[in-house]
């Protein structure tokens, strides 16, 4: 394997063509107070695999593809399963 960084996160937005927003969460211990803190960051990633919102994906570092896009979706780890009721509620919410 190569030395590129790989991160695992959840797709939060797939509204742009061939681009998804992936939220990567991490936990770390605060250096002074020693409390476990949860943090997250959103990365823009190039998507050739046609990801959907809620999918768990692995992204890999790459050369810059645009001003904000420096990651590529390498693999879909878990597909978010939606039922027909969910899709109708989403479409009703957009129309209202």
N, C-alpha and C positions, 0 to 999 in steps of 0.2 A: 504494500500500500504506500501511498504518498504521504507527505507530511501536512496535508491540508487539514484545517480544523473542521470538525463535523459536530453539528448540534442537532438535538431532537426537540421539536416543538409542535405546536398546534396551529393550524391555518385559521386566521381570524378574518381575513378578507380575500376574496377572489374576484373582485370587480374589474381589475385591470386586465387587459389582454396579455396573456403569457407571463403574468406576474402575480404572486401571492404575497400576503403579509403573514409572517410566521412569528408567533409569540413564544419565546423561549423563557421558561421559568427556572430559577435557581434558588437555592437556599445557602446561606453562609452565616458565619458567626460574626457578630459585630465586634470590631477590634477592641473597643473600650469597655462596653457593657456586657459582652459575652452572651448576648441574647441571640437566638436564631432568628434571622430576618429572611423574609421571602422577597425576592426581587424578580422583575421580568423585563425583557427587552423585546422590541418588535424589529424584525429584519425583513427587508424586501428580498424576495428570491425569484429567480427565473423558473418558470413552470412549463415543462414540456409534457408532463404526465397527466395534466388535466385534474388538478386537486380541487376539492370542494371545502367549504367552511366546516371546521370540526375535525378534519382528517389529521392524524398524527403523522408527521413526516420527518425525514432526516435531510438536513441541508448541509451543503459542503461549500467551503470557501472557494472563490474563483477570482480571476482578474475582473476589474470593474467592467460591467456591462452597460451601465448608465450612471447618472449622477448619484443615485441612491442604491443601485442594485449591484451587490458584490457577492451574492450567494446563489447557488443552483439547487433545486430540489433533486436530491439523489434517489430517494426511494420513499414510497408511501408505506408506512409501517402499519397503520390501522385506519380503515375506512369508516367514516361516520355514517351509520345507517339511519336514514330518515324514513319515517312512515308517511303514508298518504295524508294523514290528518295534519302532520307538521307542515307539509308543503302547502296545504290549503290555508292554514292559519298564517303562514308567512306571506302568501300572495294576497290575502285579505288585509293584512297589516300594511302592505305597500300601497294598496288602493285607497285606504282610508286617509 
